[in-house]
C-alpha cells in the first residue's frame, strides 16, 4: 500500500503540542482561498511512498511526542493513514489530525467508512475545518483561522459531538511559547 505524500518534517513544533513528526499528505479537495499549500491540492502530485517505509520512519523516530497528519487532506487517504496511526500508537506516540472537513462532517462520513472511523478513533486531537481567510488569526496555537477547532477526539466520539480540547499536555511550557 502507498501513501501520496507532499512532505515530511521530522521535528515540528507548529503542528500540535510538543515535538512532532509531521507528515503532509498530497491531495486536497477543499481549495480554500488563501491556502498556504496549494501545491498539495493535486492528488497526483507529490511522491507515492510505500507504507512500509513510512512505518519504519515512525518506528525509528526519536525524541518526539507524537505524529501529525496534515495536508492536503488526510481524510482523502484514510486507509493508509489509519495503518500509520496504529504504528504510532503501538510505540506510545499520540496522533494529531488536521482536516478541512469539520468534525461533524467526518462523524457523518465515519458511519459508512470504517477507515475514517478508525482514524478518528486512533487520533488524539483533531484540528478541523477549512482555512477561512476572513477569520485568519496569527494568535491561535496550531491553527490558521478562528473557525478551526482543537477537538479532543476520545470524548467527542463518545458523545457524538465536538468536545474542545482543554490542555493538560506535559509539554505545555514548550508550545505555549508559540501561542
Ligand atoms: S484544507 Fe488545508 S490544504 Fe486544503 S485547501 Fe484548505 S488550507 Fe489548503
Boltz pocket constraint, residues with backbone or C-beta under 6 A from the ligand:
constraints:
  - pocket:
      binder: B
      contacts: [[A, 28], [A, 29], [A, 30], [A, 31], [A, 32], [A, 35], [A, 36], [A, 37], [A, 38], [A, 40], [A, 71], [A, 72], [A, 73], [A, 99], [A, 100], [A, 129], [A, 130], [A, 131]]
      max_distance: 6.0
